[in-house]
Amino acid sequence: MPANFPEVWLGRIRQNLDQSDKATFLDGIPEIAADVHQINQGTATEKNIIYVPTTDFETEVLINNNTYPIPFQEYEDDTIQITLDKYQTKVVTLKDDDTLGASYDKIDVVTKSGKRAIVTSKYKKAIHSIAPLSNTVSTPVIAVTGGPNALADADGRKRLTYEDLVIAAGKFGEGRLVLNKLHWNDLLMDRKNFGDKLVNYVKGTLAPEILGFEIHKYDGAMPIFTAAKAKKPYGSIQDADDLIGSVFFDKEAIGKKTGVTKQYFVKAENNPTRQSNDLSYRHYFVAVPYKAEKIGALI
């Protein structure tokens, strides 16, 4: 086994994480320009955190002023702390015989499931974190109506219609709309308003825009809401009365940050009991609204 085998694995998993398909709903959202602070590094309580300055300050404008000296206005800002989510794979054990002379192709095969699990998990968590906690003026959670004809599917679920998007646009304005699979299919059925635009949406082209919403589809698990329009905790099971949400937001209201990726590796030669190479990975990432505003959901 090459002496630099651990370094090769670490470089490869980082490359896979960077090159894997991204959830398009995060495209165009820049990484937060803040240093990652590692707290309690090397312990069970290790964290990656960042500090982000934020302000609601707006400069007041005087019109046709004739009073001097001009009054002062003091600038005000604040700082919020964001803790990155920690993603860890279980320890993968590889028999020494299987890793002797391992090539890049072998590394890709062995790390594929771990890479996919990390990527899938972090984007499921991202869309859940972006979704509002509850229905407020600043974070509207809108129940779809099925339109004037109260359209519903075979299970009695009301379908998302053009009229529902008009209501959302009226409460929210322009933004990015991330549709769950059910709502996406609802719009596909309305060929008059949506069919051609959505069918022609192919990878590499700009997302379609409808009523000021930039439309995205996400096939991963979307946030679950109760009938009372409250978001259930991440990883919850959907109950009979719960509804799967689609999420909309202002891109400027969302921050994302990629933290540290770590490799944990024990060579077979240092593992006489198992005689296997043991590997696991830890990855930090977060995507969240800066404040409880400029986000919403359709349920």
C-alpha positions as CSV (number, residue, x, y, z in Angstrom):
1,M,0.0,0.0,0.0
2,P,1.5,3.4,-1.0
3,A,2.9,5.4,1.9
4,N,0.8,8.4,1.0
5,F,-2.5,6.4,0.9
6,P,-4.2,8.5,3.7
7,E,-3.3,11.7,1.9
8,V,-4.7,10.4,-1.4
9,W,-8.0,9.5,0.3
10,L,-8.4,12.8,2.0
11,G,-7.7,14.7,-1.2
12,R,-10.2,12.6,-3.1
13,I,-13.1,12.9,-0.7
14,R,-12.6,16.7,-0.8
15,Q,-12.6,16.7,-4.5
16,N,-15.8,14.6,-4.6
17,L,-17.5,16.9,-2.2
18,D,-16.6,19.9,-4.3
19,Q,-17.5,18.4,-7.7
20,S,-20.7,16.6,-6.7
21,D,-24.0,17.9,-8.0
22,K,-25.1,20.8,-5.9
23,A,-28.7,21.5,-4.9
24,T,-29.5,24.3,-7.4
25,F,-31.5,26.2,-4.8
26,L,-28.2,27.3,-3.3
27,D,-26.6,28.3,-6.6
28,G,-25.6,32.0,-6.6
29,I,-25.6,32.3,-2.9
30,P,-22.0,33.2,-2.0
31,E,-20.0,31.7,0.9
32,I,-20.2,33.9,4.0
33,A,-17.0,35.9,4.1
34,A,-16.1,35.0,7.7
35,D,-13.3,33.0,9.3
36,V,-14.3,29.5,10.6
37,H,-13.3,29.2,14.3
38,Q,-12.7,25.6,15.5
39,I,-13.9,25.3,19.1
40,N,-12.7,22.4,21.3
41,Q,-10.8,21.0,18.4
42,G,-10.1,17.2,18.7
43,T,-12.7,16.6,21.3
44,A,-16.3,15.2,21.2
45,T,-17.6,18.7,21.6
46,E,-15.7,20.2,18.6
47,K,-17.6,22.9,16.8
48,N,-17.1,25.1,13.7
49,I,-18.6,28.6,14.3
50,I,-18.5,31.9,12.4
51,Y,-19.4,35.4,13.4
52,V,-21.4,37.5,10.9
53,P,-21.9,41.2,11.1
54,T,-25.5,42.3,10.4
55,T,-27.3,45.6,10.3
56,D,-30.7,47.1,9.5
57,F,-29.2,50.5,9.3
58,E,-30.6,52.8,6.6
59,T,-29.3,56.3,6.0
60,E,-31.9,59.0,6.4
61,V,-32.2,61.5,3.5
62,L,-33.0,65.2,3.9
63,I,-34.9,66.8,1.1
64,N,-34.6,70.6,0.4
65,N,-32.8,71.0,3.7
66,N,-32.0,74.6,4.9
67,T,-31.0,73.9,8.4
68,Y,-27.3,73.7,9.3
69,P,-25.3,72.0,10.7
70,I,-26.8,68.8,9.3
71,P,-27.8,66.4,12.1
72,F,-25.7,63.4,12.9
73,Q,-27.0,59.8,12.5
74,E,-25.0,57.1,14.3
75,Y,-24.3,53.9,12.5
76,E,-25.5,50.7,14.3
77,D,-24.7,47.1,13.7
78,D,-24.7,43.8,15.5
79,T,-23.0,40.4,15.2
80,I,-24.7,37.0,15.0
81,Q,-23.0,33.6,15.8
82,I,-23.7,30.7,13.4
83,T,-22.7,27.2,14.3
84,L,-22.0,24.9,11.3
85,D,-23.7,21.5,11.2
86,K,-21.4,18.6,11.7
87,Y,-21.7,15.6,9.3
88,Q,-19.9,12.4,10.1
89,T,-19.7,9.0,8.3
90,K,-19.7,5.8,10.2
91,V,-16.3,4.1,10.1
92,V,-15.7,2.2,6.9
93,T,-13.5,-0.9,7.3
94,L,-11.5,-2.1,4.4
95,K,-9.6,-5.4,4.5
96,D,-5.9,-4.9,3.9
97,D,-6.0,-7.3,0.9
98,D,-8.6,-5.1,-0.8
99,T,-6.6,-1.9,-0.5
100,L,-3.2,-3.2,-1.7
101,G,-2.4,-1.4,-4.9
102,A,-5.6,0.6,-4.7
103,S,-6.1,3.0,-7.7
104,Y,-8.1,6.1,-8.0
105,D,-11.0,4.1,-9.4
106,K,-10.9,1.9,-6.3
107,I,-11.0,4.9,-4.1
108,D,-14.0,6.3,-6.0
109,V,-15.9,3.1,-5.5
110,V,-15.3,2.8,-1.8
111,T,-15.9,6.5,-1.0
112,K,-19.0,6.9,-3.2
113,S,-21.6,5.9,-0.7
114,G,-20.0,8.1,2.0
115,K,-19.7,11.1,-0.3
116,R,-23.3,10.8,-1.5
117,A,-24.6,10.4,2.1
118,I,-22.8,13.6,3.2
119,V,-23.9,15.6,0.2
120,T,-27.5,14.4,0.5
121,S,-27.7,15.1,4.2
122,K,-26.3,18.6,4.1
123,Y,-28.7,19.8,1.5
124,K,-31.7,18.2,3.1
125,K,-30.7,20.0,6.3
126,A,-30.1,23.2,4.4
127,I,-33.6,23.4,2.9
128,H,-35.1,22.5,6.2
129,S,-33.1,25.3,7.9
130,I,-34.2,27.8,5.3
131,A,-37.9,27.1,5.7
132,P,-39.8,29.2,8.2
133,L,-40.6,27.9,11.7
134,S,-44.2,29.2,11.6
135,N,-46.6,31.5,9.8
136,T,-45.9,35.2,10.5
137,V,-46.1,38.4,8.5
138,S,-42.3,38.2,7.8
139,T,-42.4,34.4,7.2
140,P,-45.6,33.5,5.5
141,V,-46.7,29.8,5.4
142,I,-49.4,29.6,2.8
143,A,-51.8,26.7,2.4
144,V,-52.4,25.9,-1.2
145,T,-56.1,26.0,-2.3
146,G,-56.3,24.0,-5.5
147,G,-57.4,27.2,-7.3
148,P,-61.0,28.2,-8.2
149,N,-61.9,24.6,-8.9
150,A,-60.4,23.2,-5.7
151,L,-58.3,20.8,-7.6
152,A,-57.0,17.8,-5.6
153,D,-55.1,14.6,-6.2
154,A,-56.4,11.0,-5.6
155,D,-55.5,11.3,-1.9
156,G,-57.5,14.5,-1.4
157,R,-54.4,16.7,-1.2
158,K,-55.1,20.1,-2.7
159,R,-52.9,20.8,-5.8
160,L,-50.7,23.8,-6.2
161,T,-52.0,26.2,-8.8
162,Y,-51.2,29.5,-10.5
163,E,-53.7,31.2,-8.2
164,D,-51.7,30.0,-5.2
165,L,-48.5,31.4,-6.6
166,V,-50.3,34.8,-7.1
167,I,-51.2,34.8,-3.4
168,A,-47.6,33.9,-2.5
169,A,-46.2,36.6,-4.7
170,G,-48.6,39.1,-3.2
171,K,-47.4,38.4,0.3
172,F,-43.7,38.0,-0.5
173,G,-42.7,39.6,-3.8
174,E,-39.9,38.3,-5.9
175,G,-37.6,35.5,-4.8
176,R,-36.5,31.9,-5.3
177,L,-39.1,29.1,-5.1
178,V,-38.0,25.5,-4.4
179,L,-40.7,23.1,-5.3
180,N,-41.1,19.6,-3.8
181,K,-41.9,16.8,-6.2
182,L,-45.6,16.9,-5.5
183,H,-45.9,20.6,-6.2
184,W,-43.6,20.4,-9.2
185,N,-45.9,17.7,-10.7
186,D,-49.0,19.8,-9.9
187,L,-47.6,22.6,-12.0
188,L,-46.7,20.2,-14.8
189,M,-50.4,19.3,-15.0
190,D,-51.3,23.0,-15.7
191,R,-49.8,23.1,-19.2
192,K,-51.5,26.4,-19.9
193,N,-49.5,28.3,-17.3
194,F,-46.5,26.1,-16.5
195,G,-46.1,23.0,-18.6
196,D,-43.7,24.2,-21.4
197,K,-41.6,26.3,-19.0
198,L,-41.0,23.4,-16.6
199,V,-40.6,20.6,-19.2
200,N,-38.0,22.7,-21.0
201,Y,-36.0,23.2,-17.8
202,V,-32.8,21.3,-18.4
203,K,-29.5,21.2,-16.5
204,G,-27.2,24.0,-17.5
205,T,-29.9,26.5,-18.4
206,L,-31.3,29.3,-16.3
207,A,-34.2,28.4,-14.0
208,P,-37.6,29.5,-15.3
209,E,-39.2,32.5,-13.7
210,I,-42.9,32.7,-13.0
211,L,-44.6,35.6,-11.3
212,G,-41.2,36.9,-10.1
213,F,-40.2,33.5,-8.6
214,E,-37.1,31.8,-9.9
215,I,-38.3,28.2,-10.0
216,H,-36.2,25.3,-8.7
217,K,-37.0,21.7,-8.0
218,Y,-35.4,19.7,-5.2
219,D,-35.9,15.9,-5.1
220,G,-34.6,15.4,-1.6
221,A,-36.7,15.4,1.6
222,M,-38.4,18.7,2.1
223,P,-39.6,20.2,5.4
224,I,-42.8,18.9,7.0
225,F,-45.4,21.2,8.4
226,T,-48.3,20.6,10.6
227,A,-51.9,21.6,9.7
228,A,-51.3,24.6,12.1
229,K,-48.5,25.7,9.7
230,A,-45.7,24.9,12.2
231,K,-42.5,23.3,10.8
232,K,-41.6,20.0,12.4
233,P,-38.1,19.2,13.6
234,Y,-35.6,17.9,11.1
235,G,-35.9,14.2,10.5
236,S,-39.5,14.0,11.7
237,I,-41.9,11.4,10.4
238,Q,-44.9,12.8,8.4
239,D,-48.2,12.2,10.2
240,A,-51.6,11.9,8.4
241,D,-52.5,15.6,8.7
242,D,-49.0,16.9,8.0
243,L,-48.1,18.5,4.7
244,I,-44.8,18.6,2.7
245,G,-43.7,22.2,2.0
246,S,-42.2,24.0,-0.9
247,V,-39.9,26.8,0.2
248,F,-39.4,30.4,-1.1
249,F,-36.8,32.9,0.0
250,D,-34.8,36.0,-1.0
251,K,-31.3,35.0,-1.9
252,E,-29.8,38.0,-0.1
253,A,-31.4,36.7,3.1
254,I,-29.6,33.4,3.1
255,G,-26.0,32.6,4.1
256,K,-24.0,29.5,3.5
257,K,-20.6,28.4,4.8
258,T,-18.4,25.4,4.2
259,G,-16.2,24.5,7.1
260,V,-13.5,21.9,7.7
261,T,-13.4,18.4,6.1
262,K,-11.4,15.9,8.2
263,Q,-10.2,12.4,7.6
264,Y,-9.8,9.8,10.3
265,F,-7.6,6.9,9.2
266,V,-6.0,3.9,10.8
267,K,-3.7,1.7,8.6
268,A,-4.1,-2.0,8.7
269,E,-0.4,-2.3,9.9
270,N,-1.3,-0.3,13.0
271,N,-4.6,-2.3,13.5
272,P,-3.4,-5.9,14.3
273,T,-6.7,-7.0,15.8
274,R,-8.9,-6.1,12.8
275,Q,-6.2,-6.1,10.1
276,S,-8.2,-3.6,8.2
277,N,-7.9,0.0,7.1
278,D,-10.5,2.0,9.1
279,L,-11.7,5.3,7.6
280,S,-14.3,7.9,8.4
281,Y,-14.9,11.5,7.5
282,R,-16.2,14.7,9.2
283,H,-17.6,17.6,7.2
284,Y,-18.9,21.0,8.4
285,F,-21.5,23.0,6.5
286,V,-24.4,25.3,7.1
287,A,-27.0,27.2,5.1
288,V,-29.5,29.4,7.1
289,P,-31.4,32.6,6.9
290,Y,-29.7,35.4,8.7
291,K,-33.0,36.4,10.4
292,A,-36.5,35.1,10.5
293,E,-37.6,37.2,7.6
294,K,-37.7,37.1,3.7
295,I,-38.5,33.3,3.8
296,G,-41.8,31.5,3.4
297,A,-43.4,28.2,2.4
298,L,-46.3,26.7,0.5
299,I,-48.0,23.7,2.0
